């Protein structure tokens, strides 16, 4: 069951976010994650945190995130360290 979210902090028109999704997709099934996009423009705190570094992925803790650029292998290692 895919019930835990992998959060992609993004915003409208983020071309790098589309590139990040290519790296993210292979990891979703492996870790039984569901991709959840969060637009940082809707949240002042998230805009302050990630405005210059999107795309950013996380598991819910905004202090523990992986910022772009990352490869699928780097994302896999990051997730493995947190989920296994």
C-alpha positions as CSV (number, residue, x, y, z in Angstrom):
1,X,0.0,0.0,0.0
2,X,1.3,3.4,-1.0
3,X,0.2,5.7,1.8
4,X,3.3,7.5,3.0
5,X,3.9,10.7,1.0
6,X,7.1,11.8,-0.6
7,X,6.7,15.6,-0.7
8,X,7.9,17.5,-3.7
9,X,8.2,21.2,-2.7
10,X,7.6,23.0,-6.0
11,X,5.9,26.0,-7.6
12,X,4.1,26.8,-10.8
13,X,6.3,26.8,-13.8
14,X,9.3,25.1,-12.2
15,X,11.1,23.4,-15.1
16,X,13.6,21.8,-12.7
17,X,10.8,20.2,-10.8
18,X,9.8,18.3,-14.0
19,X,13.4,17.1,-14.3
20,X,13.3,16.0,-10.6
21,X,10.2,14.0,-11.2
22,X,12.1,11.8,-13.6
23,X,14.5,11.0,-10.8
24,X,11.7,10.5,-8.3
25,X,9.4,8.2,-10.1
26,X,11.6,5.1,-9.9
27,X,11.8,5.4,-6.1
28,X,8.1,5.6,-5.4
29,X,7.2,1.9,-5.8
30,X,10.5,0.7,-4.3
31,X,9.7,2.6,-1.0
32,X,5.9,2.4,-1.3
33,X,5.6,6.2,-1.4
34,X,3.0,8.4,-3.0
35,X,4.2,11.7,-4.6
36,X,2.6,14.7,-3.1
37,X,3.3,18.1,-4.6
38,X,3.3,21.1,-2.3
39,X,3.3,24.6,-3.9
40,X,5.6,26.8,-1.8
41,X,3.9,29.9,-3.1
42,X,0.9,29.0,-0.9
43,X,2.9,29.0,2.3
44,X,5.1,32.0,3.5
45,X,7.3,29.8,5.7
46,X,7.9,27.3,2.9
47,X,8.7,30.1,0.5
48,X,11.3,31.4,2.9
49,X,12.8,27.9,3.4
50,X,12.9,26.7,-0.1
51,X,12.4,29.7,-2.4
52,X,15.9,29.5,-3.8
53,X,16.4,25.7,-3.7
54,X,13.3,24.1,-5.3
55,X,12.8,21.4,-6.3
56,X,13.2,19.9,-2.8
57,X,11.9,16.5,-1.6
58,X,11.1,15.4,1.9
59,X,9.2,13.1,4.1
60,X,7.5,15.8,6.2
61,X,10.3,17.2,8.3
62,X,11.3,20.5,6.6
63,X,14.7,20.4,8.5
64,X,15.5,17.1,6.7
65,X,15.2,17.4,3.0
66,X,17.1,16.7,-0.2
67,X,17.6,19.7,-2.5
68,X,18.1,19.6,-6.3
69,X,20.2,18.6,-8.0
70,X,20.0,14.9,-7.2
71,X,20.0,11.7,-9.1
72,X,17.7,8.7,-8.7
73,X,20.6,6.9,-6.9
74,X,21.2,9.8,-4.5
75,X,17.5,10.0,-3.7
76,X,17.4,6.2,-3.2
77,X,20.3,6.4,-0.7
78,X,18.6,9.4,1.1
79,X,15.3,7.5,1.4
80,X,17.0,4.2,2.5
81,X,18.8,6.0,5.3
82,X,15.4,7.3,6.6
83,X,13.0,4.5,5.9
84,X,15.0,1.3,6.5
